[in-house]
Amino acid sequence: DHARDGAVNSARGKLRSEKPIELGGHPGRELVIEKAGDTIVRMRIYLARRRLYQVMVLGSGPTFAAKDVETFLDSFRLNK
């Protein structure tokens, strides 16, 4: 919850959506944050052992809706 709240505050935006996710058995959340204007932040945060990992994309309009955003976010992996 603190990581989510910190991300929203740092972006100076409004939380539009949040859903639970997981990566390799580690819990996470996917967030969509709206910033001023038409900028959107799409972020995934994961808690693995005692570390917090964040992967994010900022964009607007057609750029944000592109398949490349999903491909980029899905490319994150944890090494053992």
C-alpha positions as CSV (number, residue, x, y, z in Angstrom):
1,D,0.0,0.0,0.0
2,H,2.9,2.4,0.8
3,A,4.5,1.8,-2.6
4,R,1.2,2.5,-4.3
5,D,0.6,5.6,-2.4
6,G,4.1,6.8,-2.9
7,A,3.9,6.3,-6.7
8,V,0.6,8.2,-6.9
9,N,2.0,11.1,-4.8
10,S,5.3,11.2,-6.7
11,A,3.4,11.3,-10.0
12,R,1.2,14.0,-8.6
13,G,-1.7,12.2,-10.1
14,K,-4.8,10.3,-9.4
15,L,-5.1,6.5,-9.1
16,R,-7.4,5.3,-12.0
17,S,-7.1,1.6,-11.5
18,E,-5.3,-1.1,-9.5
19,K,-5.3,-4.9,-9.8
20,P,-3.4,-7.6,-8.0
21,I,-0.8,-9.5,-10.1
22,E,2.0,-11.9,-9.4
23,L,5.3,-12.8,-10.9
24,G,7.0,-16.1,-10.2
25,G,5.0,-16.5,-7.1
26,H,5.7,-13.0,-5.8
27,P,2.8,-10.6,-5.2
28,G,2.4,-7.5,-7.1
29,R,0.0,-4.8,-8.3
30,E,-0.6,-3.1,-11.6
31,L,-1.5,0.6,-11.3
32,V,-2.8,3.1,-13.8
33,I,-2.2,6.7,-12.7
34,E,-3.6,9.8,-14.4
35,K,-1.4,12.9,-14.4
36,A,-2.3,16.4,-15.3
37,G,-3.1,16.8,-19.0
38,D,-3.3,13.6,-20.9
39,T,-0.3,11.8,-19.4
40,I,-0.9,8.3,-18.1
41,V,1.5,6.2,-16.0
42,R,1.1,2.4,-16.1
43,M,3.1,0.7,-13.5
44,R,3.7,-2.7,-12.1
45,I,5.2,-3.2,-8.6
46,Y,6.4,-6.5,-7.2
47,L,7.6,-7.5,-3.7
48,A,10.2,-10.3,-4.0
49,R,11.7,-11.4,-0.7
50,R,12.8,-8.1,0.8
51,R,13.0,-6.1,-2.4
52,L,10.5,-3.9,-4.2
53,Y,10.7,-3.8,-8.0
54,Q,8.9,-1.2,-10.1
55,V,8.5,-1.2,-13.9
56,M,6.6,1.8,-15.5
57,V,5.7,3.4,-18.7
58,L,4.6,7.0,-19.2
59,G,2.7,8.0,-22.3
60,S,-0.5,9.5,-23.7
61,G,-3.2,8.8,-26.3
62,P,-2.3,6.3,-29.0
63,T,1.2,5.8,-27.6
64,F,-0.1,4.6,-24.3
65,A,-2.6,2.2,-26.0
66,A,0.1,0.6,-28.1
67,K,0.8,-3.1,-27.8
68,D,4.5,-2.3,-27.1
69,V,3.5,-1.1,-23.6
70,E,2.2,-4.5,-22.7
71,T,5.1,-6.2,-24.3
72,F,7.6,-4.0,-22.3
73,L,5.8,-4.6,-19.0
74,D,5.6,-8.4,-19.6
75,S,9.3,-8.5,-20.4
76,F,10.3,-8.0,-16.7
77,R,11.6,-11.1,-15.1
78,L,13.2,-12.0,-11.7
79,N,16.5,-13.9,-11.7
80,K,17.1,-16.5,-9.0
